[in-house]
Amino acid sequence: MLSGISSRAAQQHRSALAKTRWDRREHTQPPPLPSPLEIGVRRSSRANSTFIVGGPGKRYFDICVALSSIVLWLPLLCLIAIAVKFAGRGPIFYRHRRVGRNGQAFDCLKFRTMVVDADAILHRHLSTDCEAAREWAENHKLRSDPRITPLGAVLRKTSLDELPQLFNILKGDMSFVGPRPIVVAEVAKYGECITHYMSARPGLTGPWQVGGRNDVDYARRVALDSQYVENWSFWRDVAIITKTVRVIVTSRGCY
């Protein structure tokens, strides 16, 4: 008799548990599905979480050269900072969120080269100039950019606006050589090659800088970054740094 009562009690308990689970399924809404872009970024991040182009040797080189460069260029950094401060209202440095290794976001530093209300000016310009809107959609760059200040134009032409990125290198967000940092809106342009991009720290210079920079289309830029990651070597980094000096002197593709 006791066994019969225990059996019925156990059966009732199982039924109650089943009903509770069913109610939870009915009243609990499933979490929203991630977008295809988010899925691609997550997969790329997991695939490359244990790999980084150049490894510890490249990182050691970056730290040593970044420290030396900051000490060497410190007087120039201070002069540019003073010039930007007195050239107009606004901050000295410009911080912009970029996509780094494994999809991690970071603040990419530059000397400010644009007016304070740059976003509003860009929006008005693109809404009234169809050719500029097409150029921006293709390359995220404008040959004639109304946002840039007179001092900013000089800094961009000589690439001096990017000197603060030495601190990004020291922090570990960037490297001396690698794919140039991109924004989230540019991830889709890389397609499957985004895996290559996320396998390396973004570079202060890179294959795109010495391969034509703004004079080449975006598809060529993606191809250059992918080839760099696949065929990386220390001496290739040295060659790119050497070529960068010539590109800066000639101002090739700088605007």
C-alpha positions as semicolon CSV with decimal commas, in nm:
position;residue;x (nm);y (nm);z (nm)
1;M;0,000;0,000;0,000
2;L;0,279;0,238;0,092
3;S;0,453;0,156;-0,233
4;G;0,134;0,241;-0,425
5;I;0,104;0,578;-0,252
6;S;0,472;0,654;-0,319
7;S;0,427;0,561;-0,685
8;R;0,125;0,792;-0,725
9;A;0,309;1,076;-0,545
10;A;0,611;1,035;-0,769
11;Q;0,388;1,038;-1,078
12;Q;0,214;1,356;-0,963
13;H;0,552;1,521;-0,897
14;R;0,671;1,435;-1,249
15;S;0,351;1,573;-1,399
16;A;0,391;1,900;-1,206
17;L;0,748;1,937;-1,323
18;A;0,649;1,873;-1,684
19;K;0,370;2,133;-1,662
20;T;0,610;2,388;-1,513
21;R;0,856;2,333;-1,795
22;W;0,575;2,364;-2,052
23;D;0,452;2,689;-1,893
24;R;0,804;2,830;-1,898
25;R;0,836;2,747;-2,266
26;E;0,504;2,919;-2,336
27;H;0,573;3,235;-2,138
28;T;0,945;3,279;-2,192
29;Q;1,036;3,467;-2,509
30;P;1,350;3,347;-2,691
31;P;1,640;3,593;-2,708
32;P;1,670;3,792;-3,034
33;L;1,884;3,632;-3,301
34;P;2,213;3,808;-3,381
35;S;2,253;3,965;-3,723
36;P;2,460;3,788;-3,992
37;L;2,730;4,054;-3,948
38;E;2,751;3,990;-3,571
39;I;2,771;3,615;-3,635
40;G;3,056;3,669;-3,883
41;V;3,251;3,888;-3,644
42;R;3,207;3,642;-3,354
43;R;3,317;3,346;-3,567
44;S;3,620;3,539;-3,690
45;S;3,709;3,635;-3,333
46;R;3,687;3,276;-3,209
47;A;3,882;3,145;-3,506
48;N;4,173;3,383;-3,445
49;S;4,169;3,413;-3,065
50;T;4,488;3,205;-3,036
51;F;4,670;3,351;-3,337
52;I;4,822;3,690;-3,401
53;V;5,042;3,791;-3,691
54;G;5,407;3,818;-3,588
55;G;5,360;3,679;-3,239
56;P;5,565;3,800;-2,938
57;G;5,862;3,906;-3,154
58;K;5,656;4,161;-3,346
59;R;5,507;4,291;-3,021
60;Y;5,852;4,332;-2,863
61;F;5,968;4,527;-3,171
62;D;5,660;4,753;-3,148
63;I;5,720;4,836;-2,782
64;C;6,089;4,917;-2,828
65;V;6,041;5,131;-3,139
66;A;5,731;5,307;-3,003
67;L;5,912;5,410;-2,682
68;S;6,213;5,533;-2,881
69;S;5,991;5,722;-3,127
70;I;5,791;5,895;-2,853
71;V;6,110;6,020;-2,690
72;L;6,252;6,128;-3,026
73;W;5,939;6,301;-3,151
74;L;5,822;6,447;-2,819
75;P;5,922;6,810;-2,904
76;L;5,735;6,785;-3,236
77;L;5,433;6,629;-3,066
78;C;5,420;6,921;-2,823
79;L;5,453;7,181;-3,102
80;I;5,170;7,024;-3,303
81;A;4,952;7,004;-2,992
82;I;5,004;7,376;-2,926
83;A;4,932;7,461;-3,292
84;V;4,607;7,261;-3,292
85;K;4,499;7,423;-2,966
86;F;4,548;7,777;-3,097
87;A;4,421;7,707;-3,450
88;G;4,059;7,698;-3,333
89;R;3,817;7,577;-3,070
90;G;3,795;7,210;-2,994
91;P;4,008;6,934;-2,840
92;I;4,369;6,868;-2,938
93;F;4,319;6,497;-2,995
94;Y;4,051;6,316;-3,189
95;R;3,942;5,974;-3,063
96;H;3,758;5,748;-3,301
97;R;3,628;5,396;-3,232
98;R;3,791;5,142;-3,460
99;V;3,781;4,764;-3,498
100;G;4,096;4,595;-3,368
101;R;4,232;4,243;-3,341
102;N;3,963;3,978;-3,284
103;G;3,697;4,246;-3,333
104;Q;3,783;4,433;-3,013
105;A;3,695;4,803;-3,033
106;F;3,952;5,067;-2,935
107;D;3,996;5,444;-2,949
108;C;4,230;5,533;-3,235
109;L;4,414;5,858;-3,157
110;K;4,491;6,142;-3,398
111;F;4,560;6,511;-3,380
112;R;4,232;6,685;-3,458
113;T;4,227;6,793;-3,821
114;M;3,856;6,875;-3,856
115;V;3,614;7,137;-3,736
116;V;3,416;7,065;-3,419
117;D;3,078;7,005;-3,592
118;A;3,233;6,775;-3,853
119;D;2,952;6,517;-3,853
120;A;2,682;6,774;-3,926
121;I;2,891;6,929;-4,204
122;L;2,955;6,587;-4,360
123;H;2,583;6,501;-4,351
124;R;2,489;6,827;-4,525
125;H;2,765;6,785;-4,783
126;L;2,669;6,427;-4,874
127;S;2,299;6,513;-4,894
128;T;2,364;6,791;-5,150
129;D;2,651;6,640;-5,350
130;C;2,572;6,307;-5,521
131;E;2,929;6,255;-5,641
132;A;3,067;6,305;-5,291
133;A;2,805;6,064;-5,153
134;R;2,913;5,799;-5,406
135;E;3,281;5,853;-5,321
136;W;3,209;5,825;-4,948
137;A;3,003;5,507;-4,993
138;E;3,285;5,343;-5,190
139;N;3,592;5,445;-4,991
140;H;3,484;5,626;-4,670
141;K;3,713;5,907;-4,792
142;L;3,666;6,239;-4,971
143;R;3,927;6,406;-5,191
144;S;3,767;6,741;-5,118
145;D;3,655;6,722;-4,756
146;P;3,480;7,036;-4,623
147;R;3,539;6,927;-4,261
148;I;3,918;6,966;-4,268
149;T;4,080;7,279;-4,124
150;P;4,375;7,455;-4,297
151;L;4,618;7,322;-4,035
152;G;4,451;6,982;-4,059
153;A;4,517;6,971;-4,432
154;V;4,891;7,016;-4,369
155;L;4,895;6,752;-4,096
156;R;4,712;6,504;-4,317
157;K;4,936;6,572;-4,617
158;T;5,244;6,493;-4,408
159;S;5,071;6,217;-4,202
160;L;5,175;6,400;-3,884
161;D;4,817;6,380;-3,756
162;E;4,876;6,007;-3,694
163;L;5,174;6,047;-3,460
164;P;4,956;6,003;-3,145
165;Q;4,898;5,646;-3,260
166;L;5,241;5,571;-3,115
167;F;5,056;5,557;-2,782
168;N;4,805;5,310;-2,933
169;I;5,102;5,093;-3,031
170;L;5,252;5,115;-2,684
171;K;4,918;5,018;-2,530
172;G;4,887;4,715;-2,758
173;D;4,587;4,830;-2,963
174;M;4,798;4,875;-3,276
175;S;5,125;4,773;-3,437
176;F;5,375;4,966;-3,647
177;V;5,280;4,760;-3,953
178;G;4,945;4,600;-4,027
179;P;4,610;4,666;-4,192
180;R;4,496;5,023;-4,135
181;P;4,223;5,038;-3,865
182;I;3,867;5,035;-3,994
183;V;3,529;5,136;-3,851
184;V;3,237;4,895;-3,797
185;A;3,067;5,016;-4,116
186;E;3,365;4,891;-4,319
187;V;3,361;4,534;-4,182
188;A;3,109;4,421;-4,446
189;K;3,338;4,545;-4,724
190;Y;3,599;4,285;-4,624
191;G;3,362;3,990;-4,668
192;E;3,532;3,661;-4,580
193;C;3,868;3,842;-4,569
194;I;3,768;4,001;-4,238
195;T;3,927;3,689;-4,082
196;H;4,266;3,808;-4,211
197;Y;4,209;4,161;-4,082
198;M;4,122;4,040;-3,732
199;S;4,430;3,818;-3,717
200;A;4,658;4,121;-3,688
201;R;4,680;4,439;-3,484
202;P;4,590;4,740;-3,703
203;G;4,902;4,923;-3,821
204;L;5,032;5,279;-3,813
205;T;5,142;5,195;-4,166
206;G;5,084;4,893;-4,383
207;P;5,058;4,750;-4,733
208;W;4,776;4,987;-4,825
209;Q;4,984;5,289;-4,722
210;V;5,270;5,196;-4,955
211;G;5,054;5,034;-5,224
212;G;4,873;5,348;-5,336
213;R;4,677;5,451;-5,027
214;N;4,372;5,658;-5,127
215;D;4,456;5,618;-5,497
216;V;4,347;5,250;-5,495
217;D;3,991;5,121;-5,463
218;Y;3,862;4,937;-5,158
219;A;3,874;4,590;-5,314
220;R;4,247;4,638;-5,376
221;R;4,292;4,752;-5,017
222;V;4,127;4,432;-4,888
223;A;4,348;4,221;-5,116
224;L;4,665;4,396;-4,993
225;D;4,570;4,339;-4,628
226;S;4,494;3,970;-4,688
227;Q;4,823;3,913;-4,873
228;Y;5,011;4,084;-4,590
229;V;4,862;3,854;-4,325
230;E;4,914;3,538;-4,532
231;N;5,276;3,620;-4,623
232;W;5,394;3,805;-4,312
233;S;5,763;3,824;-4,230
234;F;5,971;4,055;-4,013
235;W;6,175;4,176;-4,310
236;R;5,861;4,258;-4,501
237;D;5,759;4,483;-4,210
238;V;6,098;4,655;-4,230
239;A;6,053;4,703;-4,607
240;I;5,706;4,856;-4,557
241;I;5,838;5,098;-4,292
242;T;6,118;5,203;-4,531
243;K;5,873;5,257;-4,818
244;T;5,644;5,457;-4,589
245;V;5,910;5,725;-4,552
246;R;5,918;5,771;-4,931
247;V;5,538;5,780;-4,951
248;I;5,520;6,051;-4,682
249;V;5,788;6,261;-4,852
250;T;5,610;6,244;-5,190
251;S;5,261;6,274;-5,030
252;R;5,138;5,997;-5,256
253;G;4,769;5,926;-5,200
254;C;4,753;6,156;-4,896
255;Y;4,436;6,362;-4,856
